[in-house]
Amino acid sequence: MTPNTQATAPVTPRLLTVRQASQYTGATVWAVRQLYWAKEVAGFKAGRRLLISRESLDAWIDRKLAERAV
């Protein structure tokens, strides 16, 4: 085995497209866009593509779960 054939760990993206964020959360694409527009999740536009922070999606999910637990 040569040094160049070592297996690399898969990369977990920090930013998700709207479609990926939709799949990640189970919400519709439209719902993810509305979360961004309402500033409930962090993200930014890179050209025409809207990228959403995975961390902000996790925080949003945690907030919603905490609301339901009360």
N, C-alpha and C positions, 0 to 999 in steps of 0.2 A: 504494500500500500504506500503510495507516494503522499507527501505532505499536502498536495493540492487536492486530494480526493476526500478530505475529511468532511463529514456531514456538518452542516450548519443548522442552527436552531431556526425555526420559522419566525419571521418577523411579525409582531403584533402591531398593526398600525395605530398610531395615536389619534389620527384624524380619520373620520369616516365620511364617505359620500352620503348624500341623503338616502339613497337606496340602501346602502350598507347599514346606516343608522336605523332605517326602518326595519330591516331584518333583525338587527341586534336587539331592538326594543319590542318588536312585535307590533309596532304602530304602523299606520299607513304612511306613505311618502308625504302626503298632504299634512298629516298630523305633525310629522317631524319638522316640516317647513314652518308650520304655525308656532311650534315651540321655539324655533330660532327667531322668528319675527317678533314673538312676545318676549324675547330675551330670557326665556326660561332655561335655555341651553346655550353654551358658548360655541362660536364658530366664526368663520369668515369666508368671503368669496375669494377664490383664486381663479382669476379669469371669469369664466361663466359657471364654474363649478363651486357649489357650496359645500364646505367641509365642516363637519361637526366634531367637537371634541368628545372622545369616548368617555373621558373623566367626567365631563359635565352631564353626559347622559346617565352615567352611574349615579351621580349626585341627585339628578332629577328623580330617578327611580327610587332612590333611598328616601327622598323627601315625600314622595307619593305614598310609599309603603308606611312611613311613620305617621302620615295623616290618617291613614286607614286604621292604624293600630290604636288610635286614641279613643 
